[in-house]
Amino acid sequence: MNRVFSPVQQLLITWLLLLITASVTLKALSYVGELVSILLSAALIAFLLNYPVSALEKTFLPRSLAATIVYLMAGIGLLLFGLTVVPPVFNQGRQFIANLPNFLDSAQQQLESFQLWSVEHNLPFDVRVIAQQILAKIQAQVEVIATRGVSKGVSLVVGTFNWFLDFILILVISFYMLLDGKRLWQGITGFFSPKIRSGLTESLQRNLQRFISGQFFLGLFMAVTLTLAFLALRVPFFLLFAVFIGAMEIIPFIGATLGIGTVVVLVSFINWWLALKVLIVSVAIQQVKDNAIAPRIMGNLTGLSPVIIFATLLLGAKLGGLLGVILAIPIAGVVKSLVEIILDPTLPPQTGSFFHNPLNTEIPHPAKSAESKVG
């Protein structure tokens, strides 16, 4: 049988069609971003809770009962967290916002003192103009928040109500995903060939489980250790700053650095020397986390270069905001695994083995298969 296209042309056409399909899919998803975010959030919760549910199933409990028990335990855990950690953090955050104008005045005085010191020592530093512009912008934002707080009360209430409805919807969808997740996943991936389907499932489980659990434990480590360190250094609002840096760990690779930089700048408004101590201690703990703890927990998660990782984070932020940033790295690992499967010489996508053909019920004869391989 004569071929219309050469193997090289078939490969180029296949990848061109894949790129066009991906582009059209991303364009279509941009119009239903909120719905996609709800479904992805529900799927992520169901994926994480599937591990304890599967463990309870091994004790001969029905899956529905196991899922209900896990959801109740998770709810109790969130309730305890909300009663123990959230109130003091919220209280320190409210105090920090209330004292922010005083901190800005203190920062301006410290900058003026630094300027006088640099002039006395004939140093080429002139930070007055830049500092005044930055402080003026910050002060203006604080005043806007203070003056518009009442006028935005209705929108805040409406936004909170919508967020609460989305949260309830996510919980309900995730519960049903947890009950019928296996059959749902088989339906979603059913159009792939068995090899692609198994590779996708295995890669997604490995990358997502390792990444989510790893980021959680790394963030918890940063929050706990920095809380003790900031308390020892007598840092004002120590719990707020430590929890903020730990929460920023959810952003892969750069989250903790951004959190530490933000906290150091805020503490410098109060005391420059204290800010330097905070920087040294935070960077030291971060190095311990990056070099001693993270490799043991997460290992070589994707095997991608840093440039590709940062490009993936930017693309995830563009498409899905914070949720896109969280899922960007594990999805990149899944894509990398799929590309490795596709580029396998024994399974090139142009052979038609990438997708499952439900109409092809013919079972290849061993002799024919051997002859085809030899030929």
Summary of the structure (lengths in Angstrom):
residues: 375
radius of gyration: 26.9
end to end distance: 14.2
largest distance: 92.4
contacts: 1001
relative contact order: 0.09
helix: 81%
strand: 1%
